[in-house]
Amino acid sequence: MADPMKIRAQVAGDKATVRVLMAHEMETGQRKDAAGKTIPAWHIQDVTAQHNGKTVMTAQWGPAVAKNPFMQFNVKGAKAGDKITISWVDNKGDKRTDEATVA
Amino acid sequence: MKRTWVVCALLVPLAAWAQPKPAPVVVPEYYRLLEDGNPAELFEAKGEALWTQKRGPKSASLEACDLGKGPGVVKGAWVEMPRYFADTKRVQDLESRLLTCMEVLQGFNAAEIAKTPFGRGEQVSIEALAAWISAASRGEKLALPQGHAEERRVYELGKRAFYYRAGPYDFSCASCHGEPGKRIRMQDLPELAKNPGDAVGFASWPAYRVSSGELWTMQRRLNDCFRQQRFPFPGYASDVTVALGVFMGVNAQGAVSSAPAIKR
């Protein structure tokens, strides 16, 4: 299973700033290994962010996103104590969900 | 004539504004922007879990590992390494000490791990552990002990290695790191024969390399320095690498550690 994400969510005025670090290889499918064989693409495809169980953001990602990606966004109206849940699914079907509390 | 003057007056401030900022301004700005999402944190989390996890042939954790401040004490250990350890009768850096702990406590074969290429097998565990252990001393000042005669001897050894010129280009560490204001492409090179300041040089490794997506420990950084000098690769956690660590660390005494930092 994939390594856990690092999620920080902090109130800033009437919104919360969420910062997420994901552990993923994000292989493009363009690179070749030492033997000259193409390394198959392996990257996160879908990202979902939920605020207290309600989906507030979805994203479709491709091979252009960096290894161990960093994502930042704001959630309007989020207060301290609220739950922020981030999920991703990669092109091999592997998935990961982590949760953080807004501080 | 009068019209020309008006045009000039308008153009001058515009030109000054449009001028790109010089590299010494832009590069640190870029690092500051990256700092907010330093993926080294992912390695720290992994290292923290590895420290308490029962692993290896002896199925033991590393919690009894003495990093110089007593068994299991992690906070503040990084800024006092490399140092002399009475049990091994050697000056050891973090990584050679981790090899000792992994062999004695967990039953791993240290020589085998030392031969493993970076980023593979148990080297991956050491990278994560180094990230977590150095993070526990983030913001603290380098304070390498020099009380033991062996520590002072190894410092002198490191000094010799630092100025030792060899290889097809007659390089030494000092060729690049012996005077201020040197750089390779966009990277400013720290002057390592004296204190280069807070969070630079020895006080900024291990670090996450954005360009390769890898966490580089001090051993890996030194290994690459040897490569750039066209020297034969040094043995992992070998005496010369530890000695260079002592030399850089003692020179930078008092500098604030930012490890694990983020680099290009």
Interface residues (C-beta under 8 A of the other chain):
Chain A: D3 P4 K6 R19 L21 A23 M26 A66 K67 N68 F70 Q72
Chain B: D36 G37 N38 P39 E41 L42 A45 K46 Y208 V210 G213
